[in-house]
Amino acid sequence: MTPHSWEFYVLRNDPQELNNCYDGLEYKCTMKELKAELLKQREELNETGVNCPEIQTIVDKHWNE
């Protein structure tokens, strides 16, 4: 089983998604912006994790990776 983790691919340069750029220093600001957008959309859609506590546990555990 693949462990839960963050993935970010620059599809223009890596269409086969072979190089996970999540930890790339040049993408730190992008990751921060994407996580902020994810939080915003979860709030707008009322995706609080209450109905799916197992998913919320994964989010909480891996949010700052």
MOTA-V63715 format. One line per field, one symbol per residue. ss: DSSP state (H for helix, E for strand, C for the rest). phi: phi as a letter, one per 20 degrees, with the letter a starting at -180 (. if undefined). burial: # if it has 9 or more other C-alpha atoms within 8 Angstrom, else .. A space follows every 10 residues. Layout:
ss = ???
phi = ???
burial = ???
This chain:
ss = CCCCCCCCCC CCCCCCCCCC CCCCHHHHHH HHHHHHHHHH HHHHCCCCCC CCHHHHHHHH HHCCC
phi = .fffaecbde ffebfeldcf egefgfdgff ffffffffff ffffeleenf ecffffffgf fdgef
burial = ........## ...#..#..# ##....##.. #......... .##....... .....#.#.. .#...
